[in-house]
Amino acid sequence: MEERRKVPRHRVFKAGSIGLNSAGAIDCRVRNMSSDGACLEVASQVGIPDDFVLVIAHDHLSEPCHVVWRDANRMGVAFRAA
């Protein structure tokens, strides 16, 4: 598979949450990450919009994201400027 990322990602295993405005949040696991984006693992894709805020409380991180790809339990997101 051809690598298309501009910045290499580093393997991580962190707890995160997908912020859904006033509707709450969905728990996720961050599997890899770079300054440009991340791969997230979720129990289900149901109800996850294309744009959301990724929160990693341990790192005091809150990043607006856009979904680039999805499969059954994982999604690739690109960080975007707020």
C-alpha positions as a Python dict, from the first residue, in 0.01 Angstrom:
ca = {
    (1, 'M'): (0, 0, 0),
    (2, 'E'): (134, 341, -96),
    (3, 'E'): (188, 588, 188),
    (4, 'R'): (1, 911, 105),
    (5, 'R'): (44, 1101, 430),
    (6, 'K'): (250, 1419, 428),
    (7, 'V'): (366, 1363, 788),
    (8, 'P'): (448, 1014, 926),
    (9, 'R'): (225, 895, 1209),
    (10, 'H'): (349, 745, 1533),
    (11, 'R'): (185, 449, 1704),
    (12, 'V'): (1, 538, 2022),
    (13, 'F'): (-270, 382, 2233),
    (14, 'K'): (-459, 662, 2406),
    (15, 'A'): (-812, 707, 2533),
    (16, 'G'): (-1002, 979, 2352),
    (17, 'S'): (-1351, 1103, 2291),
    (18, 'I'): (-1536, 1233, 1989),
    (19, 'G'): (-1717, 1552, 2087),
    (20, 'L'): (-2069, 1581, 1948),
    (21, 'N'): (-2155, 1940, 2044),
    (22, 'S'): (-2433, 1940, 2304),
    (23, 'A'): (-2523, 1577, 2223),
    (24, 'G'): (-2236, 1441, 2436),
    (25, 'A'): (-1938, 1234, 2330),
    (26, 'I'): (-1839, 891, 2197),
    (27, 'D'): (-1540, 708, 2345),
    (28, 'C'): (-1259, 612, 2110),
    (29, 'R'): (-900, 485, 2108),
    (30, 'V'): (-629, 677, 1926),
    (31, 'R'): (-416, 417, 1745),
    (32, 'N'): (-170, 642, 1564),
    (33, 'M'): (-117, 1014, 1543),
    (34, 'S'): (80, 1293, 1377),
    (35, 'S'): (60, 1670, 1375),
    (36, 'D'): (-181, 1644, 1078),
    (37, 'G'): (-420, 1366, 1185),
    (38, 'A'): (-492, 1037, 1358),
    (39, 'C'): (-642, 690, 1330),
    (40, 'L'): (-929, 633, 1572),
    (41, 'E'): (-1088, 306, 1679),
    (42, 'V'): (-1455, 307, 1780),
    (43, 'A'): (-1711, 44, 1879),
    (44, 'S'): (-1948, 164, 1604),
    (45, 'Q'): (-1952, 434, 1337),
    (46, 'V'): (-2323, 500, 1397),
    (47, 'G'): (-2391, 864, 1480),
    (48, 'I'): (-2038, 991, 1415),
    (49, 'P'): (-2046, 1293, 1181),
    (50, 'D'): (-1778, 1385, 927),
    (51, 'D'): (-1667, 1682, 1139),
    (52, 'F'): (-1614, 1675, 1515),
    (53, 'V'): (-1370, 1764, 1793),
    (54, 'L'): (-1126, 1497, 1912),
    (55, 'V'): (-1051, 1528, 2284),
    (56, 'I'): (-758, 1352, 2449),
    (57, 'A'): (-791, 1458, 2813),
    (58, 'H'): (-457, 1304, 2921),
    (59, 'D'): (-271, 1529, 2674),
    (60, 'H'): (-499, 1834, 2726),
    (61, 'L'): (-573, 1815, 2354),
    (62, 'S'): (-887, 1932, 2176),
    (63, 'E'): (-856, 1921, 1795),
    (64, 'P'): (-1122, 1991, 1530),
    (65, 'C'): (-1121, 1697, 1284),
    (66, 'H'): (-1259, 1592, 948),
    (67, 'V'): (-1305, 1223, 864),
    (68, 'V'): (-1096, 1121, 560),
    (69, 'W'): (-1177, 747, 557),
    (70, 'R'): (-1387, 495, 751),
    (71, 'D'): (-1420, 121, 789),
    (72, 'A'): (-1623, -89, 1034),
    (73, 'N'): (-1438, 12, 1352),
    (74, 'R'): (-1169, 260, 1249),
    (75, 'M'): (-1151, 601, 1089),
    (76, 'G'): (-875, 828, 970),
    (77, 'V'): (-911, 1194, 1056),
    (78, 'A'): (-731, 1506, 945),
    (79, 'F'): (-687, 1788, 1195),
    (80, 'R'): (-810, 2122, 1068),
    (81, 'A'): (-764, 2476, 1186),
    (82, 'A'): (-1035, 2597, 1422),
}
